Amino acid sequence: MEPLSDKEIRASFVNCSKGEASRISLPRGLAELPWADLDFLGWRDPGAPDRGYVVAERAGKLVGVTLRVPQSGPRSMMKSSICSICLTGHVASGVSLLAARKVGAAGRDGNTVGAYMCADLACPLYVRGKRKPLLTARYQESLTEEERLTRMAVNLDDFLDKVFRTADVPAA
């Protein structure tokens, strides 16, 4: 991912108002982020732990979505969970249900979509082995790193498709 400016990031959000986008707390040290290792930019707001953000490129355009984390009690360190985006295994506290308001009228009506994602939204770093989950080791896979990155991109794109979908389509 190419380095992004705060203006580019704020202009990319599709599921909140321009005023809300202007008040988003951007990641600290934006210029020092490992941009070459990021396929998308994801971060949690340290001042509002129930908020997260993802900015990704879709069809040559930057798309940002705001995410909410439902409040829950303490989670067991004995259980494990898997991120639905990068398929990294974590102790249960390392994965959070993140809900994104849908775009347009559906979002204004309160419709959301959710996915279980790495709580710190650092999926690209986990896939590349630049960050280690609290579990002792990553699951052994026969896929190459490039194939795992492609799978992660497809999974994120599927989630973003749901954010953009204006009407729920019944399952066939």
Residue, then its C-alpha position, 0 to 999 in steps of 0.5 A: m500500500e502506498p503511504l496515505s495522507d490524513k486528508e486521503i484517509r478522511a475522504s475515503f470513508v463511505n459509511c459515515s458523514k463528512g463531519e464524522a470522518s473529520r473527527i476520526s482519530l487517525p493512527r499515531g505515527l502515520a508517516e512511520l507505518p510499515w506501508a510496504d507491508l500493508d495491504f490495507l490500513g486498519w486501526r483501533d481508536p485508542g481513545a474510543p476502544d469500541r471503534g475501529y477503521v479500515v481503509a483499503e483500495r477497491a477498483g482503484k479507489l480508496v474506501g474507508v469504513t468505520l467499525r464498531v465493537p460491541q461491548s462484552g465482558p472479559r474473554s477467556m485466554m483458554k479459548s481461541s478464535i480465528c479472524s475471518i479476514c486473514l485466518t490467523g488464530h488468536v486467543a479469544s481476546g485477539v479476535s473481535l466482532l466488528a460491525a460496519r454500518k452499511v452505506g446509504a439509506a440502509g446504513r441510515d436505517g441502522n443496518t450493519v454487517g459484521a465479521y470476526m477480525c483481528a482485534d488490532l486490525a493488523c491482518p497484513l502483518y500477521v499474514r507476513g509474519k511481522r506480528k505474532p499472535l499470542l498463540t504459540a505459532r501460526y497454523q501450518e498451511s500449505l499456501t504460500e505467503e502470496e496465496r495467503l495475502t490473496r485470500m486475505a484480500v478476497n475475504l476483505d473484499d467480500f466483507l466490503d461487498k456486504v457493506f456496499r450491498t443496499a438490499d439483503v439478497p435471500a440465500a438461494 
